[in-house]
Amino acid sequence: MSERQRILVILTLLFVLVLASAIMLVYSKHQSRKLFVELQQLKYQVDDLNTEWGQLQLEQSAWSGHGRIERVARTRLSMVTPEPGEVVFIEP
């Protein structure tokens, strides 16, 4: 193999390596941007879920309030507060 052919092979090899490197760089940038967009969407989803969690906690506190429980016990279950003489204490 002559010196000229050797240089041509080396240059061709270097060209292919540079081209492959450029393609991998473009692919890597594309993946990075795609993952960044997904990360932003997940952050928005976390914010929405945190908002929903707060609303559910408020709703739970409203449904479990003492006044509401007493009202439901009186109206739906016909419960009444026992008279002091009707209360029995059991000691262990």
C-alpha positions as CSV (number, residue, x, y, z in Angstrom):
1,M,0.0,0.0,0.0
2,S,1.5,3.3,-1.0
3,E,1.8,6.3,1.2
4,R,-1.0,8.1,-0.7
5,Q,-3.4,5.2,-0.2
6,R,-2.6,5.0,3.5
7,I,-3.3,8.7,3.9
8,L,-6.6,8.4,2.0
9,V,-7.7,5.5,4.2
10,I,-6.8,7.4,7.3
11,L,-8.7,10.5,6.1
12,T,-11.7,8.4,5.2
13,L,-11.7,6.7,8.6
14,L,-11.4,10.1,10.3
15,F,-14.2,11.5,8.2
16,V,-16.5,8.5,9.1
17,L,-15.6,8.9,12.8
18,V,-16.3,12.6,12.8
19,L,-19.6,12.0,11.0
20,A,-20.6,9.3,13.5
21,S,-19.7,11.6,16.4
22,A,-21.8,14.4,14.9
23,I,-24.8,12.1,14.5
24,M,-24.4,10.8,18.1
25,L,-24.2,14.4,19.3
26,V,-27.5,15.3,17.5
27,Y,-29.1,12.2,18.9
28,S,-27.9,12.9,22.4
29,K,-29.3,16.5,22.2
30,H,-32.6,15.2,21.0
31,Q,-32.9,12.7,23.8
32,S,-31.9,15.4,26.3
33,R,-34.6,17.7,25.1
34,K,-37.2,15.0,25.0
35,L,-36.4,14.0,28.6
36,F,-36.5,17.6,29.7
37,V,-40.0,18.0,28.3
38,E,-41.0,14.9,30.1
39,L,-39.6,16.2,33.3
40,Q,-41.5,19.4,33.0
41,Q,-44.7,17.5,32.3
42,L,-44.1,15.4,35.4
43,K,-43.5,18.5,37.5
44,Y,-46.8,19.9,36.4
45,Q,-48.4,16.6,37.2
46,V,-46.9,16.7,40.7
47,D,-48.3,20.2,41.2
48,D,-51.7,19.1,40.1
49,L,-51.6,16.1,42.4
50,N,-50.5,18.2,45.3
51,T,-53.4,20.6,44.7
52,E,-55.8,17.7,44.6
53,W,-54.3,16.2,47.8
54,G,-54.9,19.5,49.6
55,Q,-58.5,19.7,48.3
56,L,-59.0,16.1,49.5
57,Q,-57.6,16.9,52.9
58,L,-60.0,19.9,53.2
59,E,-62.9,17.7,52.1
60,Q,-61.9,15.0,54.6
61,S,-61.8,17.5,57.5
62,A,-65.2,18.9,56.5
63,W,-66.7,15.4,56.3
64,S,-65.2,14.3,59.6
65,G,-66.0,17.4,61.6
66,H,-67.6,16.8,65.0
67,G,-70.6,18.9,64.2
68,R,-71.4,17.0,61.0
69,I,-70.8,13.6,62.7
70,E,-73.2,14.5,65.5
71,R,-75.8,15.8,63.1
72,V,-75.6,12.6,61.0
73,A,-75.8,10.5,64.1
74,R,-78.9,12.3,65.3
75,T,-80.8,12.4,61.9
76,R,-79.9,9.2,60.2
77,L,-79.2,6.9,63.1
78,S,-81.6,8.4,65.6
79,M,-79.0,8.6,68.2
80,V,-79.3,10.8,71.3
81,T,-77.0,11.8,74.1
82,P,-77.6,9.4,77.1
83,E,-78.8,10.8,80.4
84,P,-76.2,10.8,83.2
85,G,-78.1,8.0,84.9
86,E,-77.9,5.8,81.8
87,V,-74.1,6.0,81.6
88,V,-72.3,2.9,83.1
89,F,-68.5,3.0,83.7
90,I,-66.7,-0.3,83.6
91,E,-63.4,-0.6,85.4
92,P,-60.8,-3.2,84.5
